[in-house]
C-alpha cells in the first residue's frame, strides 16, 4: 500500500487535477526514513529488511560506523544497526492532499454534507435469519444525520463506508456491530478508539540541517526537518500505561521536557540547545487489536465497508485504501492489492496482523 501511495504522489497531477483549477501541490519532500536499532532490535530490523527488499522497496542496512560516516551529527552510542530508505519515502502536507482528494471528488459529482451521524435506520430481511439465534436480520438502510438546524435527516444508501476515523468504533455500534449480547459475530465490536498524540516543533540552528531524514530512535522518539530555517518536528507514542485521556486536544509540554528532549539531546548533541517553538495534538484512529488497518466488508452486514484503525498511517495509505474500498463496493473483491488479511474476519478469529519497527 505504501509503495502504491508513493507512486500515486509522483503522478498526483494526473490523478487529482481538476479542469480550470491549479494542479495540486502537496509539498512533497523526498527524504529517507532512518530507523535505528539497538542490539536487541537487530534481528527484527534484518527480518523487516528482507521482507521490504523482496517486495521491491529500496532500503539499505547500515552499521553504526556507516551511520556515523553518512550522518556525522548523529550520536551512534547504543546503536547497532540502521535501516535507511533510499527512495519512495518522505513527507508532505496532509491537509493539501485531503483538499485535493475532496476537490477532485466534487468535480466528479460527489456531494458533501456537513452534519453529525446520530444513528441508522434498518429494515427487516424476513427471508434471512441469523444462524445462531434465529432472529430476523436487520439490515442498515439509511444513516441519520443531524444538521445545523438541529433537525435529523435520513439518507438512504446502498453501501455505507465507515471512514469515521477515531469515531469509527462508535459509528459501528450505531449499526449494531458489537452490541449483540450473544451472537459470535455481531457481538464483536470494531476495536477502534481515539488516542491522543502530540507533535512538537523546535528550532535548533546548529542541528543536522538539510541532510536530516526522519529519524526513529529505538526509544520510539522520532524527529525530522521542517523547512530550511533550522526547524524540526518531533514526537513519540507513550507507553500504554501512560496513554493520555482523549478528552481534549490540550498539549502536555511536560511530556516533551521529561521524555522527548533528553532523548533528542542524547541522539543529536546539538539538540541540547534547542528552543521549543510550538506544539499541537491530534487523534489517531487507534486499532486496539493489532494497530493495523481494518478494511473491507462486514461478514453479516454486507452493505457496510470498513476503512478504519490505521493507527497513524492513514494518510500514507489513503490512496491505496481508497482504491481497495472502490473495488469492494464495485466488484465485491480486491482486484489489485489483496488486502483480505486486513479484513474484519481476523478480529473475529483473534488472529492479529502485527507490524514491527513502525513509527
N, C-alpha and C positions, 0 to 999 in steps of 0.2 A: 504493500500500500504506500509506503513512504517513497519508494523508487518511482511509482507512478505519479505521486504528488510532485516530486522534483521535475519530472518530465512535463507535467501539466503547467507548472510555474514557468518553465522555459518557454512554453508556447502560449502563455496566458493571453497575449493579444489576439491570437487566433481563436481561442476558446471563449473569451469573455468580452470582446469588443462589441460595442453597440453602435449602430448606424447613427451618424451625425453627433457622436459624442467622442470625447478624448479617449484614447485607449487606456486601459487600466495600468496603473503603476503601483505595485505593492512594495516598492523599495527593497527588492530582494538583494541581500548582501551575501554573496557566496563566500563561505568561510567554513573550515572544517570543525567538527566536534572532536574534542580531545578528552577521552575517558582515561582516568588514571586508576591504577590498581596497586594495592599493597600486595605483599607476598601471599596473603590469604585469598586474594581475588584473581590470581594469575590463571588458575585453571578455568574459571568461569569466562574470563576475557578471551582466552585462547579458543574455547569452545564457541563462543559467540562469533569470533573472527572467522572460524571455519565455516559456520553457517552463512555468515554475511558474504564471504567470498564465493561460496557455492551458488548463492543467489544473484551474483553479479555486482555486488557492492564493491566499491574501490576504497578499501581501508587498509591501513598499514600498522603493524605492531612495531613498537619502538621500545628499546631498553632505556633504562634511566640515563645511561651515557648519551644515547642518541637524542633523548628528550632535552637534555641539558645543552647539547650542541645546537639543536634547532631553536629552542626557546631558552636562551641564556638567563632570562629573568625569572625562570621557574626554579623553585627550590625542590629538588627531587628526593629529599630526605624521606625515607619510608616508602618510596615509590619503586616498585619492581618492574612495572610494565605499563605502557600506554597504548591506546588504540586511537589512531588519528584518521579522520575521514578525508579523502583526497578529492572527492567530487560529489555532487548531488547533495551537499549539505550547506547550511547557512541559516539565516533568519530573515524575516520580512515583517511588514506591518499587517497584523491580523485584521484590523478594522478595515483597511483598504481592500483586503481580499474579500471579506464579508460583504462590503458595499458593492464590489464588482460582481459577486455572485447574485446579489439581490437585484442589481440594475439589469443584469443580463436576463434573469428570470422574468422580471417585469416586462422586458421588451418582447418576450416570447409568450406573453399573455397571462402570466401568474398574477393573481390578485392577493395583496397583503391586507390582512385585517388586524388591527391593533386592539387587543382585548385580553381578558383573563379567562382561561379554561376553568370552569367551576364544576363540570360534570359531564356525563354522557347519557344519551338515550339508547334504549335497547329494544330489540324485537325478539319475540319468542319464535324459535325454529322448531315447530311441533314434530317434524319428522326426523329430528336429530335430538338424541338424549345423551347425557353423559354416561359413559360405560360403567363407571364405578358406583354412581349414585342413582341413576335412572332419571335424574332431573332433566327437564327440557332445557336445551341450550339457549341462552340469551345472548344474542349477537349484538355487539355495539353497532349502531347505525348512524348516530349523529353526535356531534360534540356541542356542548352548551357553553356559550361564550358571553361573558359579562362585559358590556361595552361602557364607554364613558358616561352614558346617560343612566347607568345603573340598571338597565334592562338586560335580560338574558335572552339571547337569540340562539336557536338551534341551527346547526349547519350539518346537513347530511353529507355522508362520504361513502365512497366505495371501499377505499383503503385509507386507514389512518396511520401516519408515520409519527411515532413518538420520538421527537428530537428535542425534548424539553430540557436538555442539559441537566443541571443539578436538581431540577424538579421532576425529573423523569420518573422516579420511583413513586412519587405522589400521583402523577398522572396515570401511571399504570394501575394503581389501586382504584382510581375512579372507574376504570374499565372493568374492575373485578379481578385483576391479576394480583394474587397474593392475599385475597380476602376470604376465600372459601375455607371453611373450618376443617374439611376432611379430604377433599379431592387432591390426589397426589400431584397434579399439575397446577390446578387453579389455586392451590394453597401456597404455591411458590411465588414469592414476591420478586419484583425486579430489584436486584441488590445495588441500587444506585442512590447516592445521597450527596449532599453538598459538603465539600471540605474546603476550608478557607486556607488560601496560600498568600504569602507576601512576596512582593518584588521590591527590592531596594535599588536606588540609583545613587552612585557616589562618584566623586571626582578624585583622580589621582594623577597629577601632572607628570610624575615620573614612572607611571605604570607601563605595562607592556607596549601600548601603542597599537599601530595598525596590524601587526602580525599576531594579535591576540585572538585565538579561536574561542569557541565556547568550551570552557574547561569544566569538567566534572570531577571533583575530588572524591577520594574514597569515603570521606565523611558525609557525602551527599550534598555538600555545598557546591554551587555552580556559580560561574561568573562569565561575562562576555563583554566585549567592547560595545559601546553605544555611541555611534558617530565618530568624529575625528577630533574632539576637543578634550580628550582625557576623561571622558565619562564612561562608566561601566554599570551594567545591571548585574544583580546577584540575587540569590535566594537559596532556599533549602526546604525540603519536606521534613516536617518534625517527626520525632519518634512517635509511634502510635499512642504511647501513654501521655503525650504532650499535645495532642490534637487540640487546636483552639476551637471554641464553640462558634459555629457559623451563624450567629445571631445577627451580626452586623459586619460591616467591612472596615472596622477600625483596625489600624496597623499597630502591631506590637513592636515598638522600637527597642525594647529591652532584649527581645529575641535576637536582633541584629548585634547588639553590643556584647551579649554574653556568649552567643554561639557562632554567628557567621563571621564577624570581624576577626576574632582570633584565628580562625581557620584561613581566612584570606591573607592575613599578615604572615602566617606561617608558610603558606604556599608561594606567595609573592611578597618578598620583604618590603618592596616599595609601597605596598598597600597598607603598611603600618601607619602612614601619614595621610591616609585618605580622609576626605570630608564627605559626610553623608549629605546629599542634596534633596532627597525626597523618597517617597515610597507610596505604594498603593496595595490594595488587597483585591482578590477576586475569588471566585468559586470554581473548583474542579467538579465535574460530574464524576464522582469517585465510585468505582465499582468495588464494593467491599469484598466481593468473592475472590477475584484474581487480578484486579486492577487492569483489566483489558476490555476491549470493546465488546459490546453485545449488539449483534447485527442480525437482521432477518425477521422472518415471520414467527408469530407466536404459534405453538403447536395446536392450540384449540381455537383461539380467535384468529383465524387465518386472514382476516382483513386488518390486522394490527401488525405493523412492522416496527422493529426496534432500530434505533441508531443512537446508542447510549453508552455511558460508562467508560469514556475514553481516558479518564484519569489524567488529564493534562496534555494528551496528544491529539485532541480533536481537530484543531486547525491544521496540523501537519497531515492528517489522514483524511481531511474533509473531501478532497476531490475524489479519492478512491471510494470512500464510503457513499458519496452521492451517486456515483455510477453503480455501486453494488445495490443500493436501495432502488434505483431505477430498474435494474434487472429483476429484483424481487417483485416489484409492482407490475412490470410489463410482461415478464416471462415466467415468473414463479420460480426462478432458479438463477444461479450465477452463471454468466456466460464468459467472463474474462478471468477475474481472480476468484478462485474458490475460497469463500470465506465461511464455509459450513462449520469449521471448528470454533468460530466465534458466535455461533447461534445460541439461543436460549436453552436448547436441549442440554448443553453442558452444565447449566445451573441446576436443572432438574436431576441430572445424573451425578452431580457432585464431582465433576472432573474439571479442575481449573486448568486454564491455559496461561501459564506464567511466563514473563519475560524478565531476564536478569540483566543487571547493569544498565538501568534506564535512568532518565532524569525527568 
